[in-house]
Amino acid sequence: MWYEILPTLGVFGTFLALPIFTPYVVGLAIRGKPHNRTSMETHDRKLTMRDERLTGHYYKMKGLESIPDPQ
């Protein structure tokens, strides 16, 4: 009957959901924060450092209004 597919559906559903939830759990276990801003490329690292310098925290991003005007 139709219910014979439920174990297979459960196995496939588990394996399809693993890549979605694994980075969240690993980031939470290792760094204490569930999501991390990646800075693998040099340009991305520079932008991350800029955001940290301007706002005090690299998760909070601001635009041009946070850059002080030269006087």
C-alpha positions as CSV (number, residue, x, y, z in Angstrom):
1,M,0.0,0.0,0.0
2,W,0.9,3.7,0.0
3,Y,2.4,3.6,3.6
4,E,5.2,1.3,2.5
5,I,7.0,4.3,1.0
6,L,7.2,6.1,4.4
7,P,10.5,4.6,5.6
8,T,12.2,5.4,2.3
9,L,10.7,8.9,2.4
10,G,12.1,9.4,5.9
11,V,15.6,8.3,4.9
12,F,15.7,10.5,1.8
13,G,14.2,13.4,3.7
14,T,16.8,13.1,6.3
15,F,19.7,13.1,3.8
16,L,18.2,16.0,1.9
17,A,17.8,18.1,5.1
18,L,21.4,17.4,6.4
19,P,23.2,19.9,4.2
20,I,20.6,22.6,5.2
21,F,20.9,22.3,8.9
22,T,24.5,21.1,9.4
23,P,26.2,24.5,8.9
24,Y,23.9,26.1,11.4
25,V,24.6,23.4,14.1
26,V,28.4,23.4,13.4
27,G,28.6,27.2,13.5
28,L,26.7,27.2,16.7
29,A,28.9,24.5,18.3
30,I,32.2,26.0,17.2
31,R,31.8,29.7,17.3
32,G,28.8,30.2,19.4
33,K,27.0,32.0,16.6
34,P,24.7,30.2,14.2
35,H,25.6,32.2,11.1
36,N,29.0,33.5,10.1
37,R,29.9,36.1,7.6
38,T,32.5,34.6,5.3
39,S,35.7,36.4,4.5
40,M,37.6,34.0,2.3
41,E,38.5,36.3,-0.5
42,T,40.8,39.3,0.1
43,H,38.2,41.8,-1.0
44,D,35.6,40.4,1.3
45,R,38.1,40.4,4.2
46,K,38.8,44.1,3.5
47,L,35.0,44.9,3.5
48,T,34.6,42.9,6.8
49,M,37.4,44.9,8.4
50,R,35.9,48.1,7.2
51,D,32.5,47.3,8.7
52,E,34.1,46.4,12.0
53,R,36.1,49.7,12.0
54,L,33.1,51.9,11.2
55,T,30.4,50.3,13.3
56,G,32.4,48.4,16.0
57,H,31.0,45.1,15.0
58,Y,31.4,43.2,11.7
59,Y,27.9,41.8,11.6
60,K,26.4,45.3,11.5
61,M,26.8,46.8,8.1
62,K,26.2,50.5,7.2
63,G,26.5,52.4,4.0
64,L,28.1,55.7,3.1
65,E,26.4,57.5,5.9
66,S,28.7,55.9,8.4
67,I,31.9,57.1,6.8
68,P,33.0,60.5,8.3
69,D,33.5,63.4,5.9
70,P,37.0,64.8,5.6
71,Q,37.4,68.2,7.1
